[in-house]
Amino acid sequence: MHWIAAVLLFVVVGFQPIRGDDFWWQLSRGSVVAGGSFDPSRTLLTMETQADADWLGGLPVYVLFQTFGGYAVMLTRVLVIGACVLWLLAPRRINADERLIDQKDRTGWRLVRPVVWWVVAAAAIALADRFNGTPQMFDCVAIAAMAGLRYWGSWAILSPSSSGPAASKSAARQRIKLAIVAMVFFVVWSNMSQGIFAGFIAWLTWGSISDENRARSQWELFGTHWMLAGGMFLGGMMNPRGAMAWVDSLSALVPSWQNSASILVDTPWQPLTHGWTSPTSLFFLLLSAIWVGYQTRMLRRFPSGVGCFLWFQFLAWSSSPNVALASTWMAADVLLDCRASGRWFVTKPTRSAHVPATILAGPVCVAAALPISNLTTTMGWGIDTSLDNRLLQISLESTRPYGTALAGNTQSGGMLAWEILQRSSETAFNRLASTDRPPLRLQDVPIRSIITGRLDQHRRILDDLREQRLMSYRLTDGSEGGYWVPLEKRQTTLLVVSQTQTELIRGLEPSIWKPLSLDSPVIAYAQAGDAAYVERMIEILTNREIVEYQSWNFDFPSSTGSIFDRDHWGGRLVLASADRTWRQAEVFRAMGLHYAALRVLFVGEQAFPDSSPIQCAIARCQSELADEERIDAGRPSRFRQHAASGFPRDASCDAPDARSDRTTNLASLAWDAPAKDPVAQDKQAQADAETELQIRVQKYLRHGPSALIVLTDFDSRVAPVDSQLMYAGLCGAIEVGNHELAERYLNWFDEHSVDPVLKRLVQIRNEELHPGSARRQDSQP
């Protein structure tokens, strides 16, 4: 059973697609370094003025990706995780010498203690997203190596096997050798990633207050830990950034040091308190509890690692990315202590007191942890679909980019940087060869701005774009706001926005910035009228008309066998994903394409009927359509009223939405009661029509807009009693994209008299179907 549990943990954690917002950014940096540059960020970014301390961080993953493709990156992840999990958790066979120690042991196997299972499982799940070959993974590896240096390196020096002058000289030589090793280790670490400050402070904290060192003389303390600390400090300066690498590392680990708390909200660097309910955070808290419990169980008066524990807790709670570093240290500390003290295996597994715990610890721990982690739902092979750059390539193929580009986040900036590097020698990016139109370059990415203190400038421009603060204005600190002036100074011709930034997409919709794609994980925007992008803009305008009003139907994408499909090696021909479907619908909704969003959501609801995000998105679409009808005609139709309130709203549906501060909140929306038609004489017929409308709305919410269309209505329905039913049919025909049927409904309304509110709503639906004629009517005096 131990083998089964260990293999199950390895499979679920190991076969997770490569993900991470900085994946393409690190590939781009690695590509620049491979080309001979020592300053990859200054080469890629126009606003970068500092050298990279971790300039080599992207080179390993780039070499793997460029030499063997994305499959090599995934295979490396699988091999590393598999080797670690199986080596740590697999039961060991007892050799002949160990068997002689206890003749009662007839099993021939040594079983791993339950605490080891708990630590390994929790750490593997907490670190599942870090094994992608980027510098974050190197930081975790280095922290684990620091914990090993504490146990194996320091103990060998502090506990010499003999005394006398010879022993003293031998210990001194060992100190010097270990100091050199520590210096070389920090040289490599500082040139690969930004976490050196975390490791350095952890070493100082442990070396100053540990039980072993408190019993030693000050000179012996200086000769061991402080000598190693000196080697670490010198090693951390041997990089292109020099001594300032320590400042950069502090800025990366503690972003609040240079940025206010308001700037960090809704960024990857926000405090842990803003997202502590995520699986990664929950397993970090579990590891913290295990570490405290383990130290308490050992009855230590003053645990040697309490200083490090508090230091890493501070890092984790101050910035969410540091959760991986803290989880690595706590897991390594407990596991190494178990290994060094001989408490890794149960010594006599045949005893009745140990048999149930040792045999069931592995399966029970894994069975309980994996469902909570949600990793079983994201298993796959390759690179996550959120990092698929093919659609961004397509959106820029027919364009002639120039000037500079503003990125919404690290994911979008890194993907564009990679695209620029790949196409830098192609004519597609160099058709405009005049001196006033230089080749396209990226301005900045948040992962660099957080280190250099530019994040507030970056966020301010994005906030102005989202709120459409075009013209210059004065902020409370006396600085100048408004996005037009800074973007003009930077010669900005392109914006790249991640699909997850729906609020920014919604804010850009009424502006002069127009999308060059509708379904890409990273959407490029260009200014309307720019000749370099106008062909693609016209194409996208046509596509918008098709997906919103024509007979376009959403289908789940088919597998292409690429590294981005996560199709289980061709096992699935259709890639159906609730999250991917919901995300695409949210983009359509942010762009104001509500009918297109509903088409996507209704297909997703059929495939995933229990998906709460999809049902909430349908409710929000209906709420926004009803809100538009309220604005246009004074009150919404009865059809939209029933549709907007048809889904039971839970806490997730009532969460603040992107539109909540502009229009109305879904939770507090007070619908008008259905108004009685003053012209109607037959109240029983009106009540029957209302009941029939509610029945059709329920079918509509379950099966889509086709449930609203009943052809016999044209012969049996009379005005004005059934006008609300006929309006529901008109909306259903528009959502389906059947213009001929929509014309029949419009003709019915032309022939029958209805109340002014419904007449106004029908007129607006007519303008949606005939935008050209609507414009001509508006131009008439």
N, C-alpha and C positions, 0 to 999 in steps of 0.2 A: 504493500500500500504506500510505503514511503516513496518508492520509485514512481508510482503512478501520480502521486501528488506533486513530486518534484518536476516531472515531465509536463504535467498540466500547467503548473505555474510558469515554466519556461515557455511553453507554446503560446499562452495567452499574452504574457508580457513581451516575449520576443517578437512575435508576429504582429506588431503594431506598425502601421505605415510611418515613414519618416515625416515628421511635422516640425513646425517651429517657424515663427515669423522671420527669423534671421537666416533661414536656409539659403535663399538666393543671394542675400547680401554677403554671406560668408563665401559662397561660391564665386561671387564677383571679386571679392578681395583676393581670394586665392588665385584667380585668373590673372589679376594685375601683378601679383607677386611672382607668379610663374613667368610673366613677361619681362621681369627684371627690375621692377620698382620696389623700393623700400618703404614707400608711403602710399599704400593702397587707398586710404580714405581721401587723401588730398588729390589723388589722381581721379577718383570717381566723383567727388563732391566739389562744387564751386564755393561753398561757404566754409569748407574745412581749412583751418590754418595750422593745426597741430599735427605732429607725427603720431603714428600708431605705435603704442607700446606692444600690443599684441598683433603685430603685423603678420605673423606666420599662422594666425589662428584659422584662416580659411584654406590654407594650402593643402592639408591632408585630405579633407573632404573633396576639394577640387581635383586633386590627383586621382582619387578613386572614381569620381564621377566622370571625369574626362577620359580616363584610360579604359575603364571597364563599364561605364554607364551607371545609371541609378541603381541597377540591381546589385552592384558591388557594395554600395553604401548600405543597402538593406541586408545583404548577406553578412557584412561585417557586424552589423547590429545583432543579428540572430546568433552568430558565433560567439560574440562577446557575452551576451546575456545567457546563452545556453551553457557556456563553460562555467560562468560564475555560479549560476543557480544549481546546476547539477553537482559541481564540486562542493558547494557548501551544504547542500541538503541531502545528497545521496548517502544512504547508510554505508558504513565501512566494514569490510570483512576483517575479523580478528585474526591476527597471525598466530603462529604456534607459541611464541614466547608469551604473548598476552593471554593465551588460553590457559597456560600453566598457572597464572596468578589466581584464577578462580575456577576450580574444577567443576563447580556447579553450573557454570555457563555453558550450555549445550547448543546454543543457537548459532554460534559462529558469526554473529553480526553485532556491531555497535550502532545503536540508534541515536539520532540527533535529539537533543533535549528540546522540549516545547518552546522555550524562550528563543532558541535559535530560529525555529520555524517562524515564530511571530515576527521577529526582527527582519529576517530575510524577505518574507512575503510583504510586509509593510513597506520596506525600503524599495523593493523592486517595483511596487505599484506607484509609490511616490516619485520614483525616478524614471518611469516608463517613457516620458516625453523627452528625456535628456540624452538618450543614446542615439544621436543623429550625426555625430562626427563634428559638431560645431564647438566653439570654445566653452560653452556651458558644460559639455560633457568632460572636457579637459579639467575644468575646475573641480568637478566631482571626483575625478580620478586623483587629482592632486591632493584634495582634502583627505581621501582615504589613505594615500601614501603618507601624509603627515601624521595621521593616527598610527600608522605602522611604524614610523620613525620614533614616535613617542614610546612604543612598547619594546621594539627590538633594538633600535640604535641607542637610546638613552640608557636602558637598563644594562646593556653590555658594558658601558663605560662607568656608570655609577656603582657597579658591583664587581670590582676587580677580583679575580680568582685568588690572588695572593697579595702580600704586602712587601714593602721594601723598596729600595731605589730602582731596581729593575722593573718592578711592577708599576712604579710611578712613571718611569720613562715610557713604558708600554702604553699606559693609560693616556699619557700626553700625546703620543703618536696617534692613538686611536681618536682622540679628540680632534686633532688636526685633520686627519683623514675624513672624519665624519663632517667636520665643518666645510671641507672642500666639496664633499658630496652634497651637503645642504646648499652651498652656493651654486653649484652646477644645476641642482634641481630647481632652484628659484630662477636661474637664468633661463632655463627652458620654459618654466611656468610663465614668467613675465612676458616672454615673447609669443606665447601661445594663447593666453587668456587674461582676464582682468581680475581674477580672484585672489591675487597674492596678498592683499591686505588682510583678508579673512584668515588665511593660513598663518601669517606672521603674528597677528594679535593672538590667535589661538595658541601658538607656541609660547609666546611670552606669558600669557595668562596661566597656562599649565605649569610652565617652568618656575613660576614665582611662588605658587601657593600649593604645590603638590605635597603629598605626605612624604615622598622620598626626599625631596629637596629641603623640606623644613628641618630634617634631621642632619643635614650636611652643613659644612662650614661655608661661609660666604665665598672663600676662594675657590672651593670645589664647585660651588654653584656657578661662579663666573667661568670656571674652566670647562664647564659642560654646556649648559643651556645658553648662557649668554654668549659663549664663543660661537655656538651654532646660530644664534640669533644674528650675530654680526655677519656670518657668512650668508645668511638668508637676506639680510638687508642689502649687502653689496650685490648679491646675485639679482635682486629685484631691480637694480638700477642699470644692469647691462642689457640695454635695449635701445632702440632709436629715440625713445622719450627720455631716457636718463632717469634722474632722481624724481622727475615729475610723474613717473609711472605709478608711484605710490599715491599721489594725489588723484590720478585718473582712476586707480582702483578703488579708492574711497568714494569717489563720485559715482562709480558704477554700482557699488555695493549699498551705499546709503544715499539715494538720490535726493532725499529731503535736505541734505547738507547744502545743496546749491539751489534747490527748487522748493517752492511753497507747496503745501499740501493740496491746495486747490488746483495747481498745475498737474499734479500726479493723478488726480481722479480720472477714472476711465482710461488709464494707461496700464501697460503691463507691469509698471513699477509702483502701483498703488499699494498701500499697506495691506497686510493679510486680513485685517478686520473687514475689508470690503468684499472679500471672497472666500471666507473661511469655510463655507459649506461645500466647496468643491471637493471631489474625491481626493485630490492630491493634498489639500489642506487637512482633511480628516485623517488621512494616514500619517501625515506629519504629526498631528496631535497624538495619534496612537503611539508613534515612536517616542514622543516626548514622555508619555505616561509610562511606557516600558522602561525607558532609561531611568526615570525616577524610581520606579518600582524595583528595578534591578539593583540600583545603588542602595536602596533601603533594605532590600532582602539581604545584601551582603553586610549590613550593620556597620557601615563605615561612619565614623564620627565626622570626618571631613573629606568627602570624596575628592579624589585628585582631579577629576574632570569637571567639577562644578563651575569653575571659572569659564572653561570652554563652553559648557552647556549654556550658561547665561549669555555669553557672547554670541553664540549662534542663534539663540532664541531672539535676541535683540535684532540680529540681521534679518531673520525670517519674518518677524512681525513688522519691521519697518519697510520691507520691500518683498513682494511676493516671489520674484525669481530666486531669492535666497533660500526659499524653502528647500530646494534641492540640495544646497550646500549643508544646511542644518540636518537634513535627513541623512545625508551621507556620513557626516561626522558621528551622529548618535548611533547609527547602525554599525559603523566601523568600530567605535569605542566599545560597544557591548560585545560584538563578535570577537574582537581581539582579546578582550579581557577573558571571555570564555575560553578561547584557545590557549592563552598563556597560563591560566589557572587550572586547566584540566577539566573544565566544566562544560565542554562541548558535547560529549556523549554521555548517555546514561551508562554507568559502569556495570550495573547488574540488571539487564532488562528482563531476566526471568523472574524477578521478584514480583509478586502479585500486586504490590503497591504501585509499581512502575509500568506494568504491562499496558493497562488501558490508556494512560496518558501518553506514553511513548509511541504506541502503535497508531492511535487516533489523532495525535497532535497535528501531523502533516495534513492528512485529508480534511479534517475539520477546519483547520486554519485556512487552507486554500479555498475550500467550499464556501466559507463565510466571507472571505475577503474579495474574491473575484467578482461576484455579482454586485457588491457595493461599489467597486471601482469603475464599473461601466466599460471596462476594457473588452469584455466579451462581445460587445456590440460594434466595436471599431476595429476588429481584427482584419488583417489584410496584408497584402504584399506590395511593396513599392513605396511611392511617394503620395502623400495625402492629396486629395482632389483640390483642397484650398491652395495648393502650390502649383497647380497646373498652369503653365505659362503659354500653352499653345493658342488659346483664344486671344491673349494679349498680342501675340505675334500676328495673328490674323487681322486684328483691328488696326495694326500699324502698317500692314503690308502696302496698302495703297496711299499712304501718307508720305510727307516729306518733312519729318521733324527737324526742328532747329531751335536755337535759343536754349532755355533751361526748363526743367520740369520740377514741379512741387509734388512731393509724395505725402500721402495722408498718414502712412505708418511705415514701419520697417518692412513689412511683407511687400507692399506695393512698390516701395523704393528699391528694394533689393531685386525684385523681378524686373523692373525697368532697367536697372543698372546692368543686369545680365543681358537683357535684350540689346542694350546699346553696345555692349562689348561684342556680342555675337554678330551684330550687323554693322559695326564700325567701318568695315572695308567694303560694304555693299553700296551700290548706287542708290538703293532705296532711302538711305539716310544721308545721301550727299548730292541729291539732285540740285539743290539750291546752293551753288558754289560761290555765290557772291560774298564779299567780305562782311556785309552787314547781317548775314544769316549764318552764324557759325553752327557747327554740328551740335546736336542735342547733348546736354549734360544734366546730371541730376544736381539739385541744390543741396539737399540735406536728408538725413534719415534720423528718426528719433533715437536709435541706438547709439549714434554718435553725439547727438545734441544733448543727451542726458549726461554724457561725460564732460563735454566742453561747456555746459551751462547755457546752451542755446534753446533749450526745450520751451521756455516761456515764449520766445519769439515764434517758434514753430507752431505752438498751440494757439497763439493769438491770431495768426493768419487763418488757421483752419476754423477758429471760432467766428471770425469775420465772414469767411466764405459761407459757413453754415447759416449764419444769421443775415446774410446779404447786406453787410455793412460795407458798402462800396466806397463811399466818400470818406475823406479824412475827418477824424474827430479826436478829441482829447480824452485820454484816460485819466483816472484819478491820480495816478502817479506822475502826471505831466507829460507822459509819452504820447506819441501819435498812433491812432488806430486807423482802421480801414485797410482793405486789401488791395485796392487799385494801385496806389503809389508804390508799395514795396514790390508787388509783382511786376510792375512796369520797369522799375529800376533793375530788377533781376532778369529782365527780358523773358518772362515766363510765357511760354506758349502751350504748355501741356500740364495737366493735372492727372495724377494717378491715385485712385481711391480704391481701397479694399471693399469687397462686397459686403463685409460686416459693418462698414461705416454707413449705415442706412440714414442716420440723421444728417450727415454731410451730403449724401446723395439727394435727400429731400430738399436740403437748402440750396443745392446747385440747380435744381430743376427749373425755377423761374429765372435764372440768371443767364448771362451771355455764354456761359460754359455749357457745351453740349456733349453728350456721351458719344464715344466711338464704338461702343459695344453695349449689349444688353444683358449678356449672360456670362461674362468673363469673371473669374475670381478677383481680378484686378481690372477696374474699368478706367479707361483713359478718357479725359475730357479735353476739348480744345475750344477756343473762342469762335463763336459764330462769325462766319465771313472770312476766316483765315484761309487763304488759297492753298496752303500746304495740307489742309485737312478737309477741305470742302467736299471732295468726292465721297469720303467715308461718312461725313455727316448726312449727306443726302441719302446714302444707302441706309443709314440707321433710322432716319425719319420714315423711310418707306417701311422698314421693319417694325417700327413702332405702330404704324397704322395697321399692319397685318396682324400683329399679336393682340392688338386691342379691339379691332372692329371687324376684321376679316374672319374667315372660317379657319382659323388656326387652332390646332389642338395640341396640347402638351403631351409629350410622350417621354417616358424615362429613357435616358441615353443608353445606347448600346455600347457594349465593350469593344474597344479597338485593339485590345491586347497590349496597350502601352503601359509604361511604368506608373502612370497616374490613375489607372482605372480601378485598381484594387479589386479585380474580378476573380481572385482566388485561382490564378493561373488558367483563366479561361473557363472556369467552372460556371460562371454566371454570364449569360449573354446580355441580359438587361440589368443595368446598374440602378436599382431602386433604393433610395435612401430618404428617410423622413427628414433628416437634417438638411440634406442638399435641396430637397423640394421646398421646404420651408424657407431656406435662405434665398432661393430664386424668387419665390413669391414676395418676400420682403423687399427685394430690390425693385420689382415691378410696382409694388405698393408705394415705395418711396419716390419712384418716378411718376406717380400719378396714374399708372396704368392698372386701374383696379379690376377691369374686366379680365385682363391678361393674368393678373395675380389670382383671381378666382378660378380661372381655368386650370392653373397649376395646382391650386389648393384642393379643388374637387377631385382631381386625379390622385393627389397624394392622400386625400381622405379615404378613397376607395382602397388604396393599398395599405394604409396605416390608420385604421379606424380608431385606434386607441391613442393616437398621437395628440397630446394636449397642445403643443405649440401650433400644430396645423389648425386645430379647431379654434384656438384663440386668434390666429391670423385671419380665419374666415370671419369671425365675429368683428374684428377690427375693420376689415374691408367693408363689411355691411354697415358698420357704424359710420365710417367716413363717407360712404355713398349717401347714407341718410342725412349726414350733416351737410353735404353739398346740396341735397335737395332742400333742406331747411333754409340754407342761405339763398338759394335761387328763388324759392317759391313761398317762403314764410313757414312752411312746415313740410315734413317728409310725407311721402305716400304711405298708405297703410302697409303695402308690401314691404317696403324698406324698414318700417317700424317693427314688423313681426320678424323679419330676417335678422335685424340687428340684435334682437333680444331672444333669438331662438336657441342659442347655445347657453348652457349653464356656465356662468363665469366664476372661475376660481381665482385664487390669489395671483396666479401667473398672468391671467388675462387682465386683471385690474392693475398690474404694475404700470408705472408711468411710461407712456409711449412717446415716440418722437413728436407726435402732433399734440400731445397733451397741453403743452404750454402755448400753443398757437390757436387751437380751436376749442376742443372740449375733451374732457377725460371720459373714457368709456365707463368707468365706475360711477361717475356722478352725473351721467347723461339722463335728464328727465324727459322721457318721451311724452309727446302730446297724446292725449286720449283720442281714439278714433272719433272724428267729428261726424255727426249725423247730417246726411245730405238733406238740405231743406226742400229740395224739389221732390224727393222720393215720397210717395204716398203709401206704398206697400212696405211697412216696416218688417213684416215677417220675411218678405223676399230679401230685404236688405240684411237681415240677420242671417239668412241662409247663405247669402253671398259672402258675408264676413267669415262664416264657418268654413265654407269652401276655400276661401283664401288662406286661412290658417292651415288647413290640411295640405294645400299645395306648397306653402312655404316650408312645412316640415319635410315634405318629399324633396323639395329643392335643396334644402340644407344637407340631405343625405345622399342625393343622387345627381345633383347638378341642375343647371338651368333648363334642361329638356323637360323636367317635370312641370314647368310653368306653362308649357305650350300645349293647348288642347284645341285641335282644329275645329271641333264641333262648336266651340264658343262663338265662331263667326256667325253661326245660324241660330244659336239659342240664346245668346246673351243680349240684354237690352240695356239701354242707357236711361238714366244715370246709375241705376242700382248696381249693375255689374261693371261699371267703369274701372273700379280698382282691380278687379280680376283681369280685365283686358290690359290694363297698364302693366300688371305683373307679367302677362304674356309678352308684351312688347319688350320689357327688360330682359326676359328670357331669350327672345329672338336675337337681341343685340349681343348678349353675352355668348350665345352660341356662335354668332357671326353669320347668321342666315339673314341676309339683307332682303331677299324677296319676301320672306315671311314677316319681317319687320315692316315692310311697306304695306302689307295687308293690314297690320294693326294700325298703322298711321292712317290709312284710308278709312278704317272703321271710326277712328276718332274724328276725322274730317266730316263724316256723315252724321255723327251723333253729338249732342250737346252734353258737356260735362262741366263740373264746377271750375272756377277760375284757377284754383291751385293746380288741379290735375291738368288743366289745359296748358298752363305754363310749363309743367314738367314734360308734357308730351312735346311741346315746342323745342325744349332743350334737347330731348332725345333725337328729334328730327335734325337739329343742328349738328349733333354728334355724327349722325350718319351722312350728312351732306355738308361738310365744312365749307366747300367752295360756294355753294348757294347761300349759306348763312352769311358768309363774308359779303356777298353781293347785296344781300338784304340790309345788312348793317350799313353799307355805304350809301344806301338810298336816303334822300332827305325825308 
